[in-house]
Amino acid sequence: MISRRRSRQAITLVILLFITINPWWQPAASTPTRLHPYLIHMAAQQPQAQVAVIVQESGHSNQAKEQALAYGAHITRDLWMINAFAAQMNAAAAEELAGHPSVRWISPDARVEEASQVMEVAAPPVTAFQIPSGDTDCPALVNLANLANTYVRSIGADRLWKEPGMCLNGSGITVAVVDSGIHPHRDLRQRILSSTQYNTYTVGMPDRFGHGTHIAGIIGGNGVASSGMYVGVAPAVNLVSVKVSDDTRGALTSDVVAGLQWIYENRQSYDIRLVNLSLNSTLLESYHTSPLDAALEILWFNGIVVVVSVGNNGTNGIYPPANDPFLITVGAIDETGTPIPDDDVLATFSAYGETVDGFKKPELVAPGKNIVSLLSSKKSSLARDHPENLVTNCPKGRCPYFMMSGTSMSSAVTAGAIALLLQHEPWLKPDQVKYRLISTARPFASGNGAGSLDLYSAVFTQTDLTVNTGITPSQLLWTGEEQVNWDSVNWGSVSWGSVSWGSVSWGSDYWDP
């Protein structure tokens, strides 16, 4: 494991600050510009309200922490990866702290939530799609004659499982799932290498909410409990569970960043090649001011592919981390019940559009409607709240599966696909993986120009070309004393008042969904 001191030295962060926004958000002349505009508003309107914040420091001393404590702050997390800490304090104190020279930037510790839906119910597929046997030397993990999931056929994963000389199943690749935890389901046992948790308001490792287990099954379930009906994309992949949300989907940005710190420190111990985040912030902002985006870019620049969901809010904005131009952002398509790509349509809930910084998102779309995957427990929050989504058509009675829709599922499908690609070409770097997926995607009529994932073509297309050339990294990662040039950021398009802050309980680390 890499020591924290070495990790700190490897990640030198300077956060350079100035924001231009709508006139009614303009701070007074005496207000420090190192404070997020929403916190400026809170300090003016509700100065004694408790706010959860992330404070980025200008150096590696403890002066900012000491000053925060002097203002009555309660420090909740050390976010060394981005040279910051999380705290709770009143809004007026946050404004005072922002004026201290040891502070570079203070942002809200915004809530994040999973990008999934369980309200639309349809009968799970019952037609078995026989995988052509042909001449193959690939061992079958389960009886694939019963395969009912259409998404693995839609992207061509089933063909790669049986491709002579390849036999791609994700073996030897480790995917970190940053979510609500992973239950040791029969379809995953012996392949969950580690479980860790970074949420103050949850106890233990099992997935009591149910989202993370569902995601893990899409990425790498082997279908044993369903006799091969519901198999994930990479059925031999290894998994690492990084639990960041509580049992009712509550999580903060600082919870997620803390989990990403663990991944950074343990990336070599578990040979983590890929991270999936099927979650989004509730705060619409530039990738230059998002602590979550900054932390994920650090993983990306250290050779870890990052796949994120675009969100389920249609054209109402692209929220972090989906807004980061480096990462692979995935939207959802509806397969309309068949594995034939020609009848696919964009899922009505799938977000698309331009980010605050002018980047089109998502870059890719993948199946995300009515996806059957693993059930963590019938006592999980999702199962209790939506019993109609329980799957009951397994051939041998007990059927521990659940149906969900959302760009969360699409991100997981893509993560599983990347695991197969990396098994085939383990030398690929994140920018090369992204280029390969985008350049081989099927043209798609809607979704802001994003193509539909075609894994089979990606594997059989040999190229080392890259993307992201010329894109500026998050300004929270810049070093030096230059002032930030915010002219390229379209802050005028951000309506901070449209954020549903009324549901925020600023006195705690939990927001009602």
HUVEN-V216682 format. One record per residue. N is the residue number from 1. RES is the residue in one small letter. SS is DSSP state (~ for helix, > for strand, _ for the rest). D_CENTER is the distance of its C-alpha to the mean C-alpha in whole Angstrom. Layout:
n	res	ss	d_center
N	RES	SS	D_CENTER
N	RES	SS	D_CENTER
This chain:
n	res	ss	d_center
1	m	_	24
2	i	_	24
3	s	_	26
4	r	~	24
5	r	~	27
6	r	~	26
7	s	~	22
8	r	~	24
9	q	~	26
10	a	~	24
11	i	_	21
12	t	_	24
13	l	_	22
14	v	_	24
15	i	_	23
16	l	_	26
17	l	_	26
18	f	_	27
19	i	_	26
20	t	_	28
21	i	_	27
22	n	_	29
23	p	~	33
24	w	~	33
25	w	~	30
26	q	_	32
27	p	_	33
28	a	_	36
29	a	_	38
30	s	_	38
31	t	_	34
32	p	_	32
33	t	_	29
34	r	_	27
35	l	>	26
36	h	_	23
37	p	~	25
38	y	~	24
39	l	~	25
40	i	~	28
41	h	~	29
42	m	~	28
43	a	~	31
44	a	~	33
45	q	~	33
46	q	_	32
47	p	_	33
48	q	_	33
49	a	_	30
50	q	>	28
51	v	>	24
52	a	>	21
53	v	>	21
54	i	>	19
55	v	>	22
56	q	>	22
57	e	>	25
58	s	_	28
59	g	_	29
60	h	_	28
61	s	_	31
62	n	_	31
63	q	~	32
64	a	~	30
65	k	~	29
66	e	~	33
67	q	~	33
68	a	~	30
69	l	~	32
70	a	~	35
71	y	_	34
72	g	_	33
73	a	_	29
74	h	>	28
75	i	>	25
76	t	>	22
77	r	>	20
78	d	>	21
79	l	>	18
80	w	~	20
81	m	~	17
82	i	~	18
83	n	_	21
84	a	>	21
85	f	>	21
86	a	>	20
87	a	>	23
88	q	>	25
89	m	>	28
90	n	>	30
91	a	~	29
92	a	~	32
93	a	~	32
94	a	~	28
95	e	~	30
96	e	~	33
97	l	~	31
98	a	~	29
99	g	_	33
100	h	_	33
101	p	_	33
102	s	_	31
103	v	>	28
104	r	>	26
105	w	>	24
106	i	>	23
107	s	>	20
108	p	>	19
109	d	_	17
110	a	_	15
111	r	>	13
112	v	>	10
113	e	>	10
114	e	>	8
115	a	_	9
116	s	_	12
117	q	>	16
118	v	_	18
119	m	_	21
120	e	_	22
121	v	_	24
122	a	_	26
123	a	_	28
124	p	_	26
125	p	_	27
126	v	_	31
127	t	_	32
128	a	_	31
129	f	_	31
130	q	_	33
131	i	_	31
132	p	_	34
133	s	_	36
134	g	_	38
135	d	_	39
136	t	_	36
137	d	_	36
138	c	_	32
139	p	_	32
140	a	_	31
141	l	_	29
142	v	_	29
143	n	_	32
144	l	~	30
145	a	~	33
146	n	~	31
147	l	_	28
148	a	_	27
149	n	_	23
150	t	_	23
151	y	~	20
152	v	~	21
153	r	~	24
154	s	~	23
155	i	_	21
156	g	_	23
157	a	~	22
158	d	~	25
159	r	~	27
160	l	~	26
161	w	~	26
162	k	_	30
163	e	_	30
164	p	_	33
165	g	_	33
166	m	_	29
167	c	_	28
168	l	_	24
169	n	_	23
170	g	_	20
171	s	_	23
172	g	_	22
173	i	_	18
174	t	>	16
175	v	>	12
176	a	>	10
177	v	>	8
178	v	>	7
179	d	>	8
180	s	_	12
181	g	_	13
182	i	_	15
183	h	_	19
184	p	_	21
185	h	_	22
186	r	_	25
187	d	_	23
188	l	_	21
189	r	_	23
190	q	_	24
191	r	_	21
192	i	>	19
193	l	>	20
194	s	>	19
195	s	>	17
196	t	>	17
197	q	>	16
198	y	_	15
199	n	_	16
200	t	_	20
201	y	_	20
202	t	_	20
203	v	_	22
204	g	_	22
205	m	_	19
206	p	_	19
207	d	_	17
208	r	_	19
209	f	_	17
210	g	_	16
211	h	~	12
212	g	~	11
213	t	~	14
214	h	~	14
215	i	~	11
216	a	~	13
217	g	~	16
218	i	~	14
219	i	~	13
220	g	~	17
221	g	_	19
222	n	_	23
223	g	_	24
224	v	~	27
225	a	~	27
226	s	~	28
227	s	_	30
228	g	_	28
229	m	_	27
230	y	_	23
231	v	_	22
232	g	_	18
233	v	_	18
234	a	_	18
235	p	_	21
236	a	_	22
237	v	_	18
238	n	>	18
239	l	>	15
240	v	>	14
241	s	>	13
242	v	>	12
243	k	>	12
244	v	_	11
245	s	_	12
246	d	_	16
247	d	_	18
248	t	_	18
249	r	_	14
250	g	_	15
251	a	_	13
252	l	>	13
253	t	~	11
254	s	~	14
255	d	~	13
256	v	~	9
257	v	~	11
258	a	~	14
259	g	~	12
260	l	~	11
261	q	~	14
262	w	~	15
263	i	~	13
264	y	~	15
265	e	~	19
266	n	~	18
267	r	_	17
268	q	_	21
269	s	_	22
270	y	_	19
271	d	_	19
272	i	>	15
273	r	>	15
274	l	>	11
275	v	>	8
276	n	>	5
277	l	>	2
278	s	_	4
279	l	>	5
280	n	>	7
281	s	>	10
282	t	_	13
283	l	_	15
284	l	_	15
285	e	_	16
286	s	_	17
287	y	_	14
288	h	_	17
289	t	_	17
290	s	_	14
291	p	~	14
292	l	~	10
293	d	~	10
294	a	~	13
295	a	~	12
296	l	~	9
297	e	~	12
298	i	~	14
299	l	~	13
300	w	~	13
301	f	~	16
302	n	_	17
303	g	_	17
304	i	_	13
305	v	>	11
306	v	>	8
307	v	>	6
308	v	>	4
309	s	>	6
310	v	_	9
311	g	_	10
312	n	_	13
313	n	_	15
314	g	_	17
315	t	_	19
316	n	_	18
317	g	_	16
318	i	_	13
319	y	_	11
320	p	_	9
321	p	_	7
322	a	_	8
323	n	_	11
324	d	_	11
325	p	_	14
326	f	_	13
327	l	_	10
328	i	>	10
329	t	>	9
330	v	>	10
331	g	>	12
332	a	>	14
333	i	>	18
334	d	>	20
335	e	_	22
336	t	_	25
337	g	_	26
338	t	_	27
339	p	_	26
340	i	_	27
341	p	~	25
342	d	~	28
343	d	~	28
344	d	_	24
345	v	>	23
346	l	>	20
347	a	_	19
348	t	_	20
349	f	_	17
350	s	_	15
351	a	_	14
352	y	_	16
353	g	>	18
354	e	>	18
355	t	_	16
356	v	_	19
357	d	_	19
358	g	_	20
359	f	_	18
360	k	>	18
361	k	>	14
362	p	_	13
363	e	_	15
364	l	>	14
365	v	>	15
366	a	>	15
367	p	>	16
368	g	_	15
369	k	_	18
370	n	_	20
371	i	>	18
372	v	>	20
373	s	>	18
374	l	>	19
375	l	_	20
376	s	_	20
377	s	_	23
378	k	_	25
379	k	_	25
380	s	_	21
381	s	~	20
382	l	~	19
383	a	~	22
384	r	~	25
385	d	~	24
386	h	_	23
387	p	~	26
388	e	~	27
389	n	~	23
390	l	>	25
391	v	_	26
392	t	_	29
393	n	_	31
394	c	_	30
395	p	_	34
396	k	_	34
397	g	_	34
398	r	_	31
399	c	_	28
400	p	_	25
401	y	>	22
402	f	>	21
403	m	>	20
404	m	>	17
405	s	>	16
406	g	_	13
407	t	~	10
408	s	~	8
409	m	~	11
410	s	~	11
411	s	~	8
412	a	~	9
413	v	~	13
414	t	~	12
415	a	~	10
416	g	~	14
417	a	~	16
418	i	~	15
419	a	~	16
420	l	~	19
421	l	~	20
422	l	~	19
423	q	~	22
424	h	~	24
425	e	_	24
426	p	_	22
427	w	_	23
428	l	_	21
429	k	_	19
430	p	~	15
431	d	~	17
432	q	~	20
433	v	~	17
434	k	~	16
435	y	~	19
436	r	~	20
437	l	~	18
438	i	~	19
439	s	~	22
440	t	_	23
441	a	_	21
442	r	>	23
443	p	_	24
444	f	_	23
445	a	_	25
446	s	_	23
447	g	_	19
448	n	_	20
449	g	_	21
450	a	_	18
451	g	>	20
452	s	>	19
453	l	_	18
454	d	_	21
455	l	~	20
456	y	~	24
457	s	~	25
458	a	~	22
459	v	~	24
460	f	_	27
461	t	_	27
462	q	_	28
463	t	_	27
464	d	_	26
465	l	_	25
466	t	_	22
467	v	_	20
468	n	_	19
469	t	_	23
470	g	_	24
471	i	_	21
472	t	_	21
473	p	_	18
474	s	_	17
475	q	~	20
476	l	~	19
477	l	~	20
478	w	_	23
479	t	_	26
480	g	_	30
481	e	_	31
482	e	_	31
483	q	_	30
484	v	_	27
485	n	_	28
486	w	~	26
487	d	~	28
488	s	~	25
489	v	_	23
490	n	_	24
491	w	~	24
492	g	~	26
493	s	~	24
494	v	_	22
495	s	_	24
496	w	~	23
497	g	~	25
498	s	~	23
499	v	_	20
500	s	_	21
501	w	~	22
502	g	~	25
503	s	~	23
504	v	>	22
505	s	_	23
506	w	_	24
507	g	_	26
508	s	_	23
509	d	_	20
510	y	_	19
511	w	>	19
512	d	_	20
513	p	_	18
